[in-house]
Amino acid sequence: MSQNTGVREARRRRTRRALLDAALSQLEEQSLSSLGLREVTRAAGVTPTAFYRHFRDMDELGIALVEEALASLHETVRGILASTGDADRRGDDAVRLVAELVRTRPAHVRFLVRERHGGVAAVRESIAGQLDGFASEIGSALAADPIGSGWSAEDLIMLSRLLVDHMFMTASACLAASLRGEDWAAVTDTARGQLRLIHRGRVHWME
């Protein structure tokens, strides 16, 4: 790679980053469906023409935000599922993971919570696809666990989706507590208790 090519690539990455950051900042108070391209480019300090070098439209920018927020979590989730600790320990690890996501990426979590059922279909579908990926990974782990012996595929899917919904609900509750300036201890304690309750039901489901 020539020096000029390297400079252009670095500039391209900075511009893309500026657009994503500007969009997140604007989305703090509004939904993606109401956010205009010119608002984003003005906040990023670039021209609308520069926007189209990175994204076809605002839908594609929204999808990029979804992937940025969630894609990197897959390996971490797999690590929790593969851990040798008991169910309570894995539940604690999962709650800690969600709380850390809210702590380090609050703007991304706010965006996901708002847009999961928002007005932009492509972004809704992207979020749903990411969450389906989490559910698939969880379902595979549940099927391999002796407790899941004899479970139907439908029941495994139901449980894995319940756990994914719980993850999303916990993230939303942590974010709400943060916005109110409250300590998260009550939220995370409740989340851990809910996971223990789900696990107890799982143990006795076949009965």
N, C-alpha and C positions, 0 to 999 in steps of 0.2 A: 504494500500500500504506500503510495507516494505521500509526501508531507501535505500537499494540497488536499488530497483525498481524505487524509486523516482529519484535517481541519474542518472540511465540509461535513464529515460524518459527526464530529463532535458538536458542530453547530446544529446539525439536524436533530441530534439527541436532546440538546438544550431546548430547542424550539418545541419539540414534542412534549418534553417535561413541563415547559412553561404553559402549554395549552391544557395539559391534564391538571396541573395545579390550579390554574385560573378557573377551570370548570368546577373543580371541587370547592373552591372558595365561593363561587357564585351559587353553587347548589346548597350551601348552608342554609339559605333562606327560601329556596324555591325548588320546584321539581324540574327534571330534565325536559319535560314536554313544554315548559314555559320559558326555557332558557334559549336565547338566540345566539347564533354563531357569532354575530358581531359583538355581542356582550363578552363572549369568551376571548375573541381576538384582541379586543380593546384592553381587557384586563391582563392579557398575556403580553401586550406590547408588540403584537405582530399584525400583519395585514391579513384580511380574509383569504387572499391568494395563498399565503403561507400555510393557512389551515388545511387547504386542499392537498398540500403536498404530504400530509400525514393522515388525514381522515377523509373519507368520502362525504360524510355528513355527521350530524350530531349523534345519530344512532350509533355509528361506529366508534365515536369517542366514548360514548356511554359503555359500550361493550368492552373497550379497553380498560375502563375504570373497574368494571366487574372482574375482569381477569386479573388485574393488578391486585385487587383486594382479596381474592379467594384462591387463585391458582396455586400460590406458594404454600397454602395450608395442606394440600393433599398429602405431601410427604410426612408432615407433622402428624396428621390424623392417622396415617398408616403406622407411624411409630407408636402412637398411643394404643392402637388396636393390637399391635404385635407385642406389647409389653407383657411381662410375666406376672405383674402384680394382680391382685384380686380386683373384682369389679368395682369396689368402692375406690380403690386407688386409681383405676383408670378413669372413673368418673371425676375424681378430684383433678386429675391431669387435664381432662377435657374442659372443665370449668375454668381452670387456670389458663388454658390456651385461649378460650373465648375472651376472657377478661384482658389478656395481654393484647389481643387483636384490637379491642376497643381502646385500650390505653395508648397503643402505638399508632393506630390509624382511625381515630374517631371520625374524621371526615368521610373516609371510605365506608365505615359502618353506617353512618347517617344516610349516606347515599343508597346503600344496599337496602336498608330498612324501608326507606321511602319508595324506592323504585321496584321493590319485589312485586308490588301490586300496582305499580304506577301506569302512566298513560303511554309509555313507549314500548310497543310490543317486542321489538328486537332485544331490548334490554331486559324485559321480563323473562323472555325465553333464555337469554344468556344466564341470568341468575338461576333460573329453574334448572338449566343444564348443569351448572356447577353444583347445585345442591343435589341433583340426581346422581352426580359423580360421587359425592360424599356418601349418599345413601347406598350406592352400589358397593363401595369399599366397606362400609359398616356391615352391610348384608352378607358379604363374603366372609367377614370375620365371624359374624354370628352363626353362620351355617357351619363353620369349622369348629365352633366351640361345642363341647359335649352337651351343654345345656340346650343347644339348639337341635339336638338329635330328635328326629321325628317331626320337626316343624314343617309345615307346608311352605312353599315358596311365597304364597300370598301373605302368610303370617310374618315371615322374615322381612318382606318388603314393608309391611305395615309397621313393624317395630323399628326398622332402620329409618324410615321416614319420620316416625315419631321422634327419634333421637336427633335427627337433623333439625326438625322444627324446634326442638328444645334448645339446641345450640343457637338458632336464630333468635328465639325468644329471650334467651339469656343475654345475648349481645344487645338486643334492644333495651332490656331492663337495665343493664350496666350503663348504656349510653344515657338513658333517661335520668338515672341517679346522678351521673356525672354532670349533666346539664343543670340539675337542681342543686349541685354542690354538696351532695350527700355522699357518705361513705358507702362503699360497695359491699361491705361485709354482709349485710342482710340479704342482698341480692344473690351473692355467691353461696351463702349458706342455704338459702331456699333452693337454688339450682342444684346443689349437691344432694339435698334431701329429696328432691324430685327424681333425680337419677337413681337414688337408692330405692325409692318406691317403685320406679319402673323395673329395676332389676329384681326386686322381690316378686313382682307380678310375673316377670319372665321365668323365674325359677319354677313357679307353680302353674304356668300357663297350660301345660299338657294335662294337668289334673282336671 
